[in-house]
C-alpha cells in the first residue's frame, strides 16, 4: 500500500477492464480501504465521491466483478483492475459505462471477435430469414462441420500458393465457421483462451 500515490482526497482512479475481452468497463475511484477490501475479497470495492461512502460493486444488483489481477501504473497514481464481470458494469444495463460514442471512425479491432460471437449468438437465438448464419444453424452440425472442413482445406491450398491476401481471406472464413460451431456446442472464446493460457503456464516459455 505504501507504493500507492493517492490524491489530496485520499483517492486513486481505478480502471476496470474485462479480463477476457479487454473491454474497459468503468472508471471509478478507490481509497485505501477500498483497495484493501478488493484485495481481501477478490471483488471490486470503490469509494463514491458523491455519497462519500464505500461501496461493493454488485452488492445490490448482483452484478459483481470477480478480480483476476490488480496493477499500478508507472507513476503509481492509477490502478488497473482486470475482472470477470457477472453482469453489466453500467447502472443503465449496458455491459460497459463507455457506451456513448462521440467518435468511431472504425470499430476497435480487438473487439471484433467478441462482436462477431455476439452476432452469431443473436442469429442462433433470434433467426432472421435469408441470413447465412441462420441457415447454418437450421441445417445443423453436419452442415457446419462440412463448412469447417472445406474452409480448412482452402486455408491449406492458399498457404501452398503463398498468397497472403488469399490466406487471410480463407483464415477469416475458417474463423467465422469455427465460431459458429463453437456457439452451437456452447464453447466460448474465453474457454479457448483459458485452455491456451493453461497450456502456456503448464509448459512454460521454453515449449
C-alpha positions in Angstrom: 0.0 0.0 0.0 3.0 2.3 0.5 3.6 2.2 -3.2 0.2 3.8 -4.0 0.0 7.6 -4.6 -3.3 8.9 -3.5 -4.6 12.4 -4.4 -5.3 15.1 -1.8 -8.6 13.5 -1.1 -7.0 10.1 -0.4 -8.3 8.6 -3.7 -6.9 6.9 -6.7 -8.6 6.5 -10.1 -9.4 2.8 -10.9 -9.8 1.5 -14.4 -11.9 -1.7 -14.6 -11.3 -4.0 -17.6 -12.9 -7.2 -18.6 -10.1 -9.8 -18.2 -11.5 -11.9 -21.1 -12.4 -9.4 -23.7 -10.1 -6.5 -22.9 -13.1 -4.1 -22.9 -12.9 -1.2 -20.5 -15.9 -1.4 -18.2 -15.8 1.6 -16.0 -13.6 4.3 -14.3 -14.2 4.6 -10.5 -12.2 5.7 -7.5 -10.7 3.8 -4.6 -9.4 4.8 -1.2 -7.0 2.7 0.9 -9.9 0.8 2.5 -11.4 0.0 -0.9 -8.1 -1.4 -2.2 -7.7 -3.5 0.9 -11.2 -4.9 0.7 -10.7 -5.6 -3.0 -7.5 -7.5 -2.4 -9.0 -9.4 0.5 -12.4 -10.4 -1.1 -11.4 -10.6 -4.8 -14.4 -8.4 -5.5 -14.3 -4.8 -6.6 -14.8 -2.1 -3.9 -14.9 1.6 -4.7 -15.3 4.9 -2.9 -18.3 7.0 -4.1 -17.3 10.7 -4.2 -21.0 11.7 -4.4 -22.2 9.6 -1.4 -18.9 9.9 0.4 -19.1 6.2 1.2 -17.5 2.8 0.3 -19.5 0.5 -2.0 -19.2 -3.0 -3.2 -20.0 -3.4 -7.0 -22.9 -5.8 -7.3 -23.9 -5.9 -3.7 -27.5 -4.9 -4.5 -27.7 -5.7 -8.3 -25.9 -9.0 -8.3 -23.5 -7.8 -11.0 -20.4 -8.5 -9.1 -16.9 -8.2 -10.6 -14.5 -11.0 -9.7 -11.0 -9.7 -9.6 -8.4 -11.5 -11.6 -5.5 -9.1 -11.3 -4.6 -5.7 -9.9 -1.8 -3.4 -11.2 -0.4 0.1 -10.6 0.7 2.3 -13.5 4.3 3.6 -13.7 3.6 6.7 -11.6 1.7 4.6 -9.1 -1.2 7.1 -9.2 -3.7 5.0 -11.2 -4.8 1.4 -10.7 -6.0 -1.2 -13.2 -8.4 -4.0 -12.2 -8.9 -6.9 -14.6 -12.1 -8.7 -13.7 -14.6 -11.3 -14.6 -18.0 -9.4 -14.7 -21.0 -11.3 -13.5 -23.3 -8.9 -15.2 -23.4 -5.4 -16.7 -20.9 -2.9 -15.4 -23.2 0.2 -16.0 -26.3 1.0 -14.0 -28.1 1.5 -17.3 -27.8 -2.2 -18.1 -25.1 -1.7 -20.7 -22.1 -4.0 -20.4 -19.7 -1.0 -20.2 -20.1 2.5 -18.8 -18.4 3.7 -22.0 -21.3 3.2 -24.4 -22.0 6.8 -25.5 -19.9 7.2 -28.6 -18.6 10.7 -29.6 -16.5 9.4 -32.5 -16.0 6.0 -34.1 -14.1 6.1 -37.3 -13.6 2.4 -37.2 -14.5 -0.2 -34.6 -11.6 -1.3 -32.4 -10.1 -4.4 -34.0 -9.5 -6.1 -30.6 -13.3 -6.2 -30.1 -14.1 -7.7 -33.5 -14.1 -11.4 -32.4 -16.4 -10.6 -29.4 -18.7 -8.6 -31.7 -18.8 -11.4 -34.2 -19.6 -14.0 -31.5 -22.4 -11.8 -30.2 -23.9 -11.5 -33.6 -23.7 -15.3 -34.2 -25.3 -15.9 -30.8 -28.1 -13.4 -31.7 -28.7 -15.2 -35.1 -29.0 -18.5 -33.2 -31.5 -17.2 -30.6 -33.4 -14.9 -33.0 -33.2 -16.3 -36.5 -33.5 -14.0 -39.5 -34.8 -15.3 -42.8 -32.2 -15.5 -45.6 -29.3 -14.8 -43.1 -26.4 -17.2 -43.8 -25.7 -17.8 -40.1 -29.4 -18.6 -39.5 -29.2 -21.1 -42.4 -26.2 -22.8 -40.9 -27.9 -23.3 -37.5 -31.0 -24.5 -39.2 -29.0 -27.1 -41.2 -27.3 -28.3 -38.0 -24.0 -29.7 -37.0 -23.3 -31.8 -40.1 -23.5 -28.8 -42.4 -21.4 -26.7 -40.1 -18.7 -29.4 -39.8 -18.7 -29.7 -43.6 -18.1 -26.0 -43.9 -15.3 -26.0 -41.3 -13.6 -28.9 -43.2 -14.0 -27.0 -46.5 -12.6 -23.8 -45.1 -9.7 -25.7 -43.5 -8.8 -27.2 -46.9 -9.0 -23.8 -48.6 -6.6 -22.4 -46.0 -4.1 -25.2 -46.8 -4.4 -24.5 -50.6 -4.0 -20.8 -50.1 -0.9 -21.4 -47.9 0.6 -23.6 -50.6 0.1 -20.8 -53.1 2.0 -18.3 -50.8 -0.7 -15.7 -51.4 -1.0 -13.6 -48.2 -4.3 -11.9 -49.3 -5.9 -15.3 -50.2 -4.6 -16.9 -46.9 -6.0 -14.0 -44.9 -9.4 -14.3 -46.6 -9.6 -18.1 -46.1 -8.4 -17.9 -42.4 -11.1 -15.3 -41.8 -13.7 -17.7 -43.3 -12.4 -20.6 -41.2 -12.5 -18.4 -38.1 -16.2 -17.5 -38.7 -17.3 -21.0 -39.3 -15.4 -22.2 -36.3 -17.1 -19.6 -34.1 -20.5 -20.8 -35.4 -19.5 -24.4 -34.4 -18.4 -23.1 -31.0 -21.7 -21.4 -30.5 -23.7 -24.5 -31.5 -21.7 -26.5 -28.9 -21.8 -23.8 -26.2 -18.0 -23.2 -26.3 -16.9 -19.6 -25.7 -13.9 -17.7 -26.9 -13.0 -17.4 -23.2 -12.9 -21.2 -22.9 -10.3 -21.3 -25.7 -8.3 -18.5 -24.2 -8.3 -20.2 -20.8 -7.2 -23.5 -22.4 -4.3 -21.8 -24.2 -3.4 -19.9 -21.0 -3.4 -23.2 -19.0 -1.1 -24.8 -21.6 1.3 -21.9 -21.6 1.5 -21.9 -17.8 2.0 -25.6 -17.6 4.6 -25.9 -20.4 6.4 -22.6 -19.9 8.0 -20.4 -22.5 10.6 -23.0 -23.4 7.9 -25.1 -25.0 
